[in-house]
Amino acid sequence: MQNDSYQNAQNTDSLSFRELVQSLRIYRDAIWKNKLVFISCIFIALSYFVWKALKDYKKFEAQTSFMINENEGGGSLSSLLGQFGGILGVGSDQVNLEKILELAKTMRIGQAVFFTQVQANGKTDFLANHMIQEWERVGLWGKVPFYVKENPLKNFKFQHSKTDSFSLLENSALKQVHFLFKKMMATSSSEETGIMNITITSGNESIAYHSCNTLFEKLSNFYIDKTIEKQKETYESLSRKVDSLKQLMSRKEYSLAGIKDSYRSSWLSTEEVPKTLLDRDIKMIQLIYAEAVKNMELASFSLENKTPFIQAIDHPILPLKTNKESLLKNILLGLVLGCLIGAVVITAKTFYSIQMNQQ
């Protein structure tokens, strides 16, 4: 009885293997029969990847990495970011990293970068104009649909940096520059180390290099300024008050000295009154001045304590890393993908035909 069961199992396995081999032969024959379809799939995939490799141009990558060391209490901006982190259910440190990197993609930071004068291609101009020139070279600027005769932004150049007085055309150009600039930028961060990375990719080495450095500089300045904005305003207000009290006290002291000099030889009791009043005013001002100086020192300490320190870890160094799609790699990828697509198409068609015939 057991021998019969074992024999039946062997026969079943043998039958299943035979059916599998037979099915593979059917699909192999189907691929050979439809070899024109198979070759067409390979040709289409290969053509696409070869075209993609030939169209691609040499790109330069500039990367800067940095981290932020904040003293206890953080700043107003950090506190705000931390509150958002609590709402979102993620750690405040990670939210800070992501929010700081998102700041790099804003139009506010972008404008500061675009209208910085840098030297590239042998001339000094706005960074935005250098970018436009490079995008025109690679065909990314001024593209229009086939039904539009010409893009009004073709050969456009910014003549000034007063964005408040920009015309509609200049605003359109600014928005287009910002859109393409964000496509040049890649950001990443590590929650464990707190290190953030900004990478700028461009077909022009100078543009990539200056864009990366300028973006880091403007982002750092903006973040620090916004973080200590309240503390800085308080300190500057107290500083102005201290200076004003110091000048007032100096004038009173000179007035008192003048009175003493005027009545040195004939001092009467009635002449003691102005001196007494000035003495009283000076002592009062000294008390107020001492308190103001103390408050100013406290404000100075708070300002220093709240000021974040943005530490650059790595700056881009010339010559920059280059990146370009490999023609050989794309050919191999096109062959493999074309074979796979062709096999899937023919196999699916054959399987469908078999199922219909069985019905």
Residue pairs with C-beta under 8 A, 6 or more apart in sequence:
26 350
26 354
27 346
27 347
27 350
30 346
30 347
30 349
30 350
31 38
31 342
31 343
31 346
31 347
34 346
34 349
37 342
37 345
37 346
38 339
38 342
38 343
38 346
39 342
40 342
41 338
41 339
41 341
41 342
41 345
42 334
42 335
42 338
42 339
42 342
43 338
44 338
45 334
45 335
45 337
45 338
45 341
46 331
46 334
46 335
46 338
47 334
48 334
49 330
49 331
49 333
49 334
49 337
50 327
50 330
50 331
50 334
52 325
52 330
53 325
53 326
53 327
53 329
53 330
53 331
54 327
56 324
56 325
57 138
57 203
57 324
58 203
58 322
58 323
58 324
59 201
59 202
59 203
59 322
59 323
59 324
60 201
60 202
60 203
60 204
60 205
60 208
60 209
60 320
60 321
60 322
60 323
61 199
61 200
61 201
61 208
61 320
61 321
61 322
61 323
62 199
62 200
62 201
62 202
62 208
62 209
62 211
62 212
62 213
62 316
62 320
63 197
63 198
63 199
63 200
63 212
63 314
63 316
63 321
64 197
64 198
64 212
64 213
64 216
64 312
64 314
64 315
64 316
65 195
65 196
65 197
65 198
65 312
65 313
65 314
66 195
66 196
66 216
66 220
66 310
66 311
66 312
66 313
67 193
67 194
67 195
67 196
67 310
67 311
67 313
68 96
68 100
68 194
68 196
68 223
68 308
68 309
68 310
68 311
69 308
69 309
69 310
69 311
70 78
70 227
70 308
70 309
71 305
71 306
71 307
71 308
72 305
73 305
73 306
74 82
74 227
74 306
74 308
75 226
75 227
75 228
75 231
75 306
75 307
75 308
76 226
76 227
76 229
76 230
77 223
77 226
77 227
78 92
78 96
78 227
78 308
81 92
81 95
81 96
81 99
82 92
82 95
82 96
84 95
84 99
85 91
85 92
85 94
85 95
85 96
86 92
88 95
91 191
93 191
93 194
94 189
94 191
97 189
97 190
97 191
97 194
97 196
98 189
100 196
100 219
100 223
101 187
101 188
101 189
101 196
101 198
103 109
103 219
103 222
103 223
104 185
104 187
104 198
104 215
104 219
105 182
105 185
105 187
107 174
107 178
108 222
109 215
109 218
109 219
109 222
110 177
110 178
110 181
111 163
111 174
112 218
112 222
113 127
113 181
113 211
113 214
113 215
113 218
114 126
114 127
114 128
114 131
114 158
114 174
114 177
114 178
114 181
115 126
115 127
115 128
115 158
115 161
115 163
116 126
116 127
116 210
116 214
116 218
117 124
117 125
117 126
117 127
118 124
118 125
118 127
118 130
118 206
118 210
118 214
119 206
120 127
120 130
120 204
120 206
120 207
120 210
121 130
121 133
121 204
121 206
126 158
126 161
127 207
127 210
127 211
127 214
128 158
128 174
128 177
129 157
129 158
130 204
130 206
130 207
130 210
131 177
131 180
131 181
131 202
131 207
131 211
132 141
132 156
132 157
132 173
132 177
134 202
134 203
134 204
134 207
135 141
135 180
136 142
136 154
136 155
137 203
138 203
140 180
141 153
141 154
141 176
141 180
142 151
142 153
142 154
142 155
142 156
143 151
144 150
144 151
152 169
152 172
153 169
153 172
153 173
153 176
156 169
156 173
158 170
158 173
158 174
163 174
166 174
181 211
184 200
184 201
184 202
184 208
184 211
185 198
185 199
185 200
185 215
186 198
186 199
186 201
187 196
187 197
187 198
187 199
188 196
188 197
188 199
189 195
189 196
189 197
190 196
195 313
198 212
198 215
198 216
198 219
199 212
200 208
200 211
200 212
200 215
201 208
201 323
202 208
202 211
205 318
205 319
205 320
208 316
208 320
209 316
209 318
209 320
212 316
213 315
213 316
216 312
216 315
220 310
223 308
223 310
224 307
224 308
224 310
225 232
227 306
227 307
227 308
228 303
228 306
228 307
231 299
231 302
231 303
231 306
232 303
234 299
234 302
234 303
235 296
235 299
235 300
235 302
235 303
238 292
238 295
238 296
238 299
239 296
241 292
241 296
242 289
242 292
242 293
242 296
245 285
245 288
245 289
245 292
246 289
248 285
249 282
249 285
249 286
249 289
252 278
252 281
252 282
252 285
253 282
255 278
256 275
256 278
256 279
256 282
259 271
259 274
259 275
259 278
260 275
263 271
